[in-house]
Amino acid sequence: MTTTNPPAALVPVAPVFTNTERLALAGFLAGYSGLTREAYEQDLRQYPSWCHQHHLRLFQARRPDIECFARELENRGRARATITRRLCTIAGFYRYAVEEDLLDRSPAAHVRRPRLDYESHATGLDRNELGALLVAAGLGAPAEHALISLLALNGLRVSEATDANIEALGVERGHRTLVITRKGGKVVTIPLAPRTARAIDLAVGERVDGPIFLSSDGQRLDRHGAARIVRRVAVRAGITKPVGPHTLRHAFITAALDAGVPLRDVQEAASHADPRTTMRYDRARGSLDRHAT
């Protein structure tokens, strides 16, 4: 005799988004690409999930709701810069919805954001450590040397370095150059330091197209692989502090300011949209070097 289990009860589940909300989310994200879009997608996963947990529709939320979301992030120990970025994404999403006539008014228009400390507390390398890192990179594989040089001597973001292609190498007005795509999709031509150009030539070898940096399986190197290379070279250089790709970008900006490069030129080289971002590095440096003591 066989018995069959009774069918499980079907519990209706309310959709997380209405059609209008889904349209707004898709339209907002469609305006971005790459890492920027990934970051916004992450922000817009967390906030709607929070709304769903509190039985709120995205388009029913009000300013106090968004501020409660920010306080919850704060209670979880999120950094003020992270909370501010989350709130900026939310505000941008609602602003897009208003511009597209999908929402009457933005509930995030006057949301209070954490006060940011405009002094960089990121891990930095002093001049000796940066020199030791470049020496260690030069004694390793050409690709390692080329990557470390691009990050430390040109201040590239890790995604800008790993996305670079051989076809983008060139010569202009006596400079070896590389065309890269900046954050936000802006295409720029940057000059390469002679040691960086030599390292790239050795890393590329006989190849004439494709990615400059390859992983062990022959695919384009991703940012995680690049971070592993940076950590490996830092260990060889005897640096015990935590070092990642952004550490080298930080070192580039600080070294440029130390060398007397005008703040505006450093801002442009670092591709900072807001000069206050570059000033954070200058204040961190100046608070010691220009102290009255």
N, C-alpha and C positions, 0 to 999 in steps of 0.2 A: 504494500500500500504506500503510495507516495503522497506526500503532503506538500502543499505549496504555501510559501509565505505570503501573507496579505500584501498587496501593493503599498508602498510607502506613500504617505499622505503628501500631496503636492501643496507646498506652501508658497503662495505667490510672493515674489520678491519685487519690491518697487525698484524701478531703474534708478541708477545713481544720477544720471543726467536727463534732463528733458531734451527734446530735439533742438530747441533754441540754444540751450547751454552747450550741447555738443557741437553745434555749428560755431559758436563763439570760441570754444577751446581750439577746434581745428583751424579756424581762420587765424587766430592769434599766433599759434605755433607755426603756421605755414610761412609767416614772415621771417623766420629765422632758420639757420642751418648749423650743422656741425656741433661743436661743444656748447655753443650758446643755446641751441635748441635743446640739447640734452639737459642742461642745467634748468631751463624753464620747464621742461617736462617733469623733472623731479620735483620742482616747487609746486607745480600744478597737480601732481599726484598727492602730495601731502595735504595741501589745503582742502581740496574736495573731500578727501577721506575724513578729515577732521569735521567738515560740515556734515557729512553723512552720519558720523558717529553722534552728532548733536542734533540730528533730525532737521537739518537745514538744507534747503536747496541753494545752489550757488547764487541764483538771482533773488533769493529771499534774504540773504545775509545783509546785515547793516554794520555801520562803523563799529559799534561796541563788540559785535561778534568777531570782526577781524582783529580787534585789539585783544580780545580774549585768546584768540589763536596765537598772537605774538607773545602774550604772557605765558602761555603753555610752553612755547618753544624756549622761553627764557628759563622756566622752571626745570626744563630738561637739560639745562646747561649749554644750550647752543650759544655760539659766539654772537656778539652784537652785529658784526658784519654779516653773518649768515642770516640773522633775523631780518636785518635791513634789506638784504637781497630778496628774501622771500616776500617781504611786503612790497618791494618795488615790482616784482613779477606780478603779484596779485593786483596791484594798482594798474599796471600796464594791461593786464587782461580785462579788467573792468572798463578801462578807458577805451580799449578797442571795441568792446561790446556797445558802449555809448555811441562811439563814432559810426558804427554800423547800424545804428537804430535798433539794436537788439535789447537795449536796456535804457530806461529813462535817465537815470543818473548813477554815477559811480559811488558805491558805499565806501570806497577806499580813498576818496579824494582828500580827506582831511585826517586820515589815520596818523597817529603819532608814531614816529619811528625812533629807535634807540639812538642816543647821541654817540656818534662814532669818535673814537680816539684817533686823531690824525697823526699818530706816530707809529711807525711800523715796528712790530715786535717779532717779526719773522726771523728765523735763524739766519744769521749772516756769517760771511767768511771775511776774515781780515786779509790784508795784502799778502802775508806770508802763506796763509792757508790756500788762497786762490792760486798763488804761484806753485805751491806744492801739488795742487790738483792738476794744473796744466802740465807740469813735468811728468806726473804719473800717467796722465792720458797720453802724452807723447811717447812714452815707453811701451804703450800697449798697442792694440790693434788700430789700424788707421781709422776705422769707422768710429771707434771710441774717441780717438783724438779729435776727429771732425765734429762729432756731436758735442763734446765738452767745449770745444772752441766756439761753436755757434751759440751755445747757451751762455757761455761766460764772457765772450768777447764781442758778441753782437746782441746779447740780451733777448734772444728769441724766446717766445713761449714754446713749450715742448711740442705742442700741436703744430706750430709753424715750422719747426725743424723736421719733424717726422713726415709732414705733408710735402716737403720740398722734393722737387724732381730734377733729374739731371738736365733735362731740356731747358730748365729755368736758369742755368748757369750761363754767364756771358762776360763780356768785357765792355766797359763804358768809360771813356775819358781816362784811360790808363788804369782803371780799377777793375779787379775781378769782382763780378756782381752776382747776386742771386735774387730772382724774383720770387716773392713769397706772398701768400694770402694772409692778411692780418685778420684779427678778430673782427667780426662784422662783415667780412667779405671784401675788404679793401685790399687791392693788389698794389704792392709797392716794390721798388728795386732798392736793395741794400748793398753797400760795399762790403767786401770781405777782407779781413786782415790777411796779410800774406801767409801767415802760418795756418790760418783756417783754410785758405784756398788750396795750399799744398796738401793738407790733410784730406780735404774733400777729393782732390785729384787721386790720391792714393786709395781712398775708400771706394771710389767709383771704378778705378782700373780701366778695363777695356769696354765697359758698358757705355752705351750712347743714349739710352733713354730709360725711363722708369724711375722708381724711388731712389733717392741718394742713399737712404738707410734701409738695409734689409735685415730681417730677423734670421735666425738659424735655419728656418724652413724655407727661406727664399722669398717670403712675403714681406710687404711693407712693415717696417718696424712701427709698433704702436707706442703710445705714451707710457704704458706699463713696462714694456721692454726697455724704453729709454730711461725710465726711473731706475730700473735694475742696473743698467750700465753706470749711471751716475753714482749710485751707492757703491758699486763694486770698485770704481776708480777712487772714490773717497776713502775706502778702506785701504787701498794700496798706498794712498798718499799719507796715511796715518792720521786722518781726521776722525775724531771720535764722536763729534756732534752729529745729530741727524742731518743728512744732506739729501736734497732732492733736486729735480730740475729747476723749480722756482727759486731755490737757494742761489743758483748760479745767476739767474736773472736779477735777483736782489743784489748780488755781488757786482754785477755789471753796472747797475744804476748807481750804487754807492761809489764805485771806483770812478765812474765818469764825473760825478759831482766832486769827488776828492781832487780830480785832475783839473777842476776849474771850468768844466764844460757848462755853459749857461743852462739854467733850469729848463727853458723852453726847448732847447735842442735835445736835452735828455728826455723830456716828455715826448718829443716827436720820435726819437730813436726807440723808446720803450713802447710807443703806440698807446699812450695813456690818453683817453678821451678827456679826462678831468685833470687839470694841473695839480689839484689837491692830492691826487694819488701819488704823483711824483714828489710832492712836497713832504709826504709822510717819510720818505727815505731821507730827504734832506734834513728834516727835523731830528730824526733819530741819530743822524751823523753829527749834526750841528750841536745837539744838546750836550755832547761831550767835547768835540773839537773847539767849539766857540764859547765854552763855559768860562766865566770870569776867573775861575781858579787858575 
